[in-house]
Amino acid sequence: MSSSRLRAATLVRLALVAAMVAAALVLAACGDDDDEGAASNGAAEGGTDSATNLEFIESGKLTVGMNLQFKPQMYLDDAGDPAGYDVDLLNELAPALEQELNIKNLDFNGLIPGLQSNQFDMVSVGLSPTPERKEVVDFTRAYVPYVQVLGVPTGKGESSPDAYNKEGVTITALQGSTGEQLAKKLFPKAKVNGLPDQNAAFLEVATGRADGIVVEDYLLAQFDKSNSGKLEAAPFSEPLDVQYGSWAVPKGHEDFVEYLDKWLCEAQDSGKLEELYKKNFGVEDFPEMPSC
């Protein structure tokens, strides 16, 4: 073969090799793009609804602030363990979040400050999302209904709320609760005495040192079980108010609120909220909840 023909053949072989190398690089690049796309799609599919995107103050634990003195909603059983509606519900939530439930039992007035100082991931004590509270913490949708009544000494109740809205009347309530706020709103002429302990607020009325207590109907029923015949709901034509309790979370945790709202809707639609409510409150009817 002549030198010119040899050079030509060599050039052809080099061109073929270059083409093969270029093709391999293109295929490799396509493979990288597919991998990256799959990873990106996988992350997107998780979305803000995924519990894996959420952060907790203590790894592996869902830390919840509570005030365990509201039987049957939340209390300490005979063995000293947390029990009640809220506790049962949280025992359903924690596994869904792949976390261990960690309950911290504090005075009612310490719950929101504790949430603000990052002592808890959330507070579960049936807080009503009032405008004042919304300024410092965020709230989920409702998870528990409340019927507010005026508890009065048995057989001594007046038929009209106006009878209690005057000077010389003392109304008690749990300090910092929506009951205390409602009492101040409905009975502005009376003295409203907010007490840090729920039982103390009841006893003020039962012993004649106060004329009534603004409280949820189920708490009044629980007090009557252990203090039979002492107090009853005033015979008004309708309750003082019907409210709903929500979970509270630190300000700015929108992803957590979104997850909890979706979880609560699923629990409501599946009948889980109704099941746990009837089990703990011992009632046949589940009050109507806001629709999802």
N, C-alpha and C positions, 0 to 999 in steps of 0.2 A: 504494500500500500504506500502511495506517495505521501510525502510529508503534508501536502495540502489537504489530501483526503483524510489523513490521520487527525489533523487539527479540526476539520469539520465534524468528524465523528465524536471527537472529545467534547466539542461545543454542544452537540446534541444531547450527549449524556449528562453534561452539567446542567443543561436547561431542564431535562426531565427530573433530575434530583431536586433542583430549586422549586419546581412546580409541586413535587411531592411534599417538600418541607413546608411550603406555603399552605397547602391543603391541610396538613396536620395542624398547623397553627390556627387555622380558621376553625377546625373542629374543636380544638381545645378551648378556644375562646367561646364558642357556642356552649360548650359544656359548662364553663364557668358562669355564663349568664344564666343558664337554667338553674344551677345550684343556688345562685344568689336570689333568683326570682322565687324559688321554692321556699327559701328561708324567710324572705320578705313576706310572702303570702301566709306562711305559718304564723308569723308574729302578728300579722294583721287579723288573722282569724281569732286569735286570743282576745283581742279587743279589751275595752275597759270592763267588760262583764267577767273576765277571767280572774279568779281568785289569785292566780300566780302573779298578777300585776300589782297586788296590794302589799303594803308594808305595815308591819305591826311593831309596837314599841319594844316587845320582847320576842325574839325569834322563836317560832313554833308555838306561840301562845296568843290567844285572843283574850286580852285583859279588859274586863268589864266592871265598871263602877256601879254598885247597887246599894240600896238601903233595905236590909232584910228584916223589915218589921211590919210588912203589909200582907199578912195572911188573908186569902190564899194566893195572892199574886206573887209575892216573894217573901220568904221567911226562912228561919232555921228550924228544921224538924227536931224531933225528940233526940236524935243522935247528934245534933249540932251541925247538920249538913244543909247547904242551901237547897230550897225546894220551892215549888209553886209554878204558876203559869209562865212567868218570865224565864225561870231556870229551865223548865222543860223546853221552851222555845229556843233558848241559847244552846242547849244540848243538841238540838237539831242543826243549828247554824254552824257551830264550831267545826264539826266534821266536814261540812260543805266547804268551809274555808281551809280545810286541812290544817286546823290549829287545835291545840288543847285549850279547853275553857279554863280561864283563870279569873275567879270572882274576887273583887275587893269590896268588903262591906264597910261603908262609911256613913256618917250622919248625912241626912238629906242635904243640908246646906253646904256640905263640902264637895258635892258631886260635880257641879258645873265648874267651880274653881279647879278641881282636880283634873277635869277634862281639859281645861285651858292650859294647865301646866304639864300636859302630856303624861299624866299618871295612868290614864286608861286609853284604850282604843275607842271605846264607846261607853255610854251610860245607858243602862236599862232600868228605868224606874217609872215608866209611863208618863214622861214629861209632856205637857202640852206645849206646842211650838208657839208661844206668845211672841209678840213683836220685840219685847225686851230681851227675851232669851235668844231670839234669832240674831240679835246684834253681836252675840259673843260665841255662839255655837251653831252648827248646822243640824238639821233634822231630817229623818227619813219620813216615809209615809206612815200612816197610823198602823199600829199593831194591836192595840187594846182599847175597847170602848169603856167609857165611864158615865155613870148617872149620878149627878150631884144632888144631894138632899140636905135638909136641915134636921139633924138629930136633936131631939128634945126629950126631957123627962117623960116617961110613959104616963099617958092620961092627962098631960098638961099642955098639949100642943094647941096652938091657935091655927085657925083655918086659912089665914091670910098672911103672906110675908110682911105686909105693912105693919102687922102687930109687933114685929121684931125690929122695925126700923125707927127706933126712937131712943132718946136719952134714957139712961138707966138700965139698958139691955146690954149684956155682954155676950159676944159670939166668939167661940174659939175656932181654931183651925191649925193645921200643921204649918209651922213657920216656913215661908218661902214657897208654899204650894200654890197651885191654881185655886184651891179652896179658899185660901187666905185672900187672894186677889178678888175672887168672886164675892166673898163676904164683905169686903170693903166697897165693892161696887153696888151690891144689892142692899146693904144696910149701912149707908154712910152716916146715919145719925147715931148708930149704936157704937159701943166700944168693941173693936175687933182685937182679940188677944191671940197672936200667933205664938205657938209653943214649939220647941225643937223636937218634942217627942209626941208621936201620935196618941199613945195611950194616955199621956198626961192631959192632952186636949179633950179626950173623952171623959176622963175622971173629973175634970173641972165641971162638966155639965152633970154627970151622974151624982156628984156630991153637993150640987146646988150652988156652986160658986160661979157658974155661968148659966146662961139661959138656952144656949144651943150651940151646935157644932156644924160647920159646913164640911161635908165629907162625902166620899163615894158610898153608894148604897151597900155595896158588898162589904166594905169595912165596918159599916154600922151593923150589918148582919153578923159579922164575925165577933164584934164586941158583945152583941146580945147573947151569943152562944156561951160565953164565959161569964156574963153578967146579966143573966136572964131577968127580964122585966124592968131593967133600969132605964133604957132609952128606946125610942122608936122614931121613925120618920114623921116629921110634922105633916098633918093631913092636908097638904096643899093639893090643889086640883091637878098640878103637874110638877115635875121635878124642877129644881132650881136651874138646872142646865144639863145638857148632854155633851160630853167632850170626848176627845180621843187622845190617847197617849202615843208618843213616838219615841224611837231611839234617837239619842243625841251623839254627834261625833264632832271632833275638833273642826274649827273653821278651815275651809279650803280643801277638805278631803272629798272632792266631788266624785272621784272614782269609787270610793267606798260607799257613799250615799247611793250612787247609781246601782252598785251591786246589791246592797241591802234592799233597795226598793224592788228590784226585780225578784229577789229571793222571797220577800214578803208577799208579793203578788202571787207567786207560784204557790206559797203556803196557804194563802187565802183561797185561791181558785181550786186547789186540791182538797180543801176541807180540813187541812192540818190545824189552822188557827181555831176553827170551830171545835174540833176534837179536843184540843188542849184546853180551850176555854171552858167547855162543858165539864171536862174531867176535874179541873181545879176549882171552878167557881160553884160547881154543883147545881147548875141551872139546866133547864130543858131547852131554852131558846138562846140563840147567839145573836146579840144586837147587830143590826145592819151596819156594815162597814162601808167606807167610801169605795166606790168601784175602781178597779185597776184600769 
